[in-house]
Amino acid sequence: MTPPGTSPPVPVIPGWRVILSDKGRLWASRVVPFTDAQLGTGAGRTVDADTLDELRAEVARQEEAAEQAAVQANGRAPGKAAGQTSGRVTT
C-alpha cells in the first residue's frame, strides 16, 4: 500500500515483481504469466540471482526465450501485455 501523499514505487524491473529473500537472494516473478508454449521452450516465470544486474540479465533471457517461442509459433513477434518489457533491460 502506498502512503497518502506519495507516489507508488517505480518497478525495479517493469513487468516483474522483485523479492529479496531473508537469505539475501534476489528473486523476480513475472506479473503476467508466460503462455504454455513459452514455458515449454524454457522461459521461466520466476528467476533468481545474487545481484540486481544478474537478475536483470536473467529476466532479459527469459523474455527473449518467450519472444522467440512466440515468433516460432506465430511467425511474428507477439504483442506485449501491459507492463511487460521487450527483453531489453536498461539500467
C-alpha positions as CSV (number, residue, x, y, z in Angstrom):
1,M,0.0,0.0,0.0
2,T,1.3,3.5,-0.9
3,P,1.1,6.0,2.0
4,P,-1.1,9.0,1.3
5,G,0.7,11.9,-0.4
6,T,3.3,9.7,-2.0
7,S,3.8,8.1,-5.4
8,P,3.7,4.4,-5.9
9,P,7.2,2.9,-6.3
10,V,8.7,2.5,-9.7
11,P,9.2,-1.1,-10.6
12,V,12.9,-2.2,-10.5
13,I,12.2,-4.5,-13.5
14,P,9.0,-3.4,-15.3
15,G,6.5,-6.3,-15.6
16,W,8.3,-8.3,-12.9
17,R,8.0,-8.3,-9.1
18,V,11.3,-8.3,-7.3
19,I,11.7,-10.0,-4.0
20,L,14.7,-10.1,-1.6
21,S,14.8,-13.3,0.4
22,D,15.7,-13.4,4.1
23,K,19.0,-15.0,3.0
24,G,19.8,-12.1,0.7
25,R,19.0,-13.8,-2.6
26,L,17.1,-11.7,-5.2
27,W,14.1,-13.3,-7.0
28,A,11.9,-11.9,-9.8
29,S,8.4,-13.2,-10.7
30,R,6.7,-12.2,-13.9
31,V,3.4,-10.3,-13.3
32,V,1.7,-11.7,-16.4
33,P,2.4,-15.5,-16.8
34,F,4.0,-16.7,-20.0
35,T,1.9,-18.9,-22.2
36,D,2.2,-22.7,-22.0
37,A,4.1,-22.6,-25.3
38,Q,6.5,-20.1,-24.0
39,L,7.0,-22.1,-20.8
40,G,7.5,-25.2,-22.9
41,T,10.5,-23.7,-24.6
42,G,12.3,-22.9,-21.4
43,A,11.0,-19.4,-20.4
44,G,10.6,-19.3,-16.6
45,R,8.2,-17.1,-14.8
46,T,10.4,-16.9,-11.6
47,V,14.1,-16.5,-11.6
48,D,16.8,-15.8,-9.1
49,A,20.3,-14.2,-8.9
50,D,22.9,-12.9,-6.4
51,T,22.9,-9.3,-7.7
52,L,20.4,-6.9,-9.3
53,D,22.4,-6.8,-12.5
54,E,22.5,-10.6,-12.7
55,L,18.7,-10.7,-12.0
56,R,18.0,-8.1,-14.8
57,A,20.1,-10.2,-17.2
58,E,18.2,-13.4,-16.3
59,V,14.9,-11.6,-16.8
60,A,16.1,-10.4,-20.2
61,R,17.0,-14.0,-21.1
62,Q,13.5,-15.2,-20.1
63,E,11.8,-12.5,-22.1
64,E,13.9,-13.3,-25.1
65,A,13.2,-17.0,-24.9
66,A,9.5,-16.3,-24.6
67,E,9.6,-13.9,-27.6
68,Q,11.5,-16.4,-29.7
69,A,8.9,-19.1,-28.8
70,A,6.1,-16.8,-29.9
71,V,7.8,-16.0,-33.2
72,Q,8.3,-19.7,-33.9
73,A,4.7,-20.5,-33.1
74,N,3.1,-17.5,-34.9
75,G,5.7,-16.4,-37.4
76,R,5.7,-12.9,-35.9
77,A,6.5,-11.1,-32.7
78,P,3.8,-11.2,-30.0
79,G,2.1,-8.2,-28.6
80,K,3.2,-7.2,-25.1
81,A,0.9,-7.3,-22.2
82,A,0.7,-4.1,-20.2
83,G,3.8,-3.5,-18.2
84,Q,5.9,-6.2,-19.9
85,T,9.4,-5.5,-21.1
86,S,10.8,-6.1,-24.6
87,G,13.5,-8.3,-23.2
88,R,16.0,-5.4,-23.3
89,V,16.7,-4.2,-19.8
90,T,18.5,-0.9,-19.2
91,T,20.0,0.3,-16.1
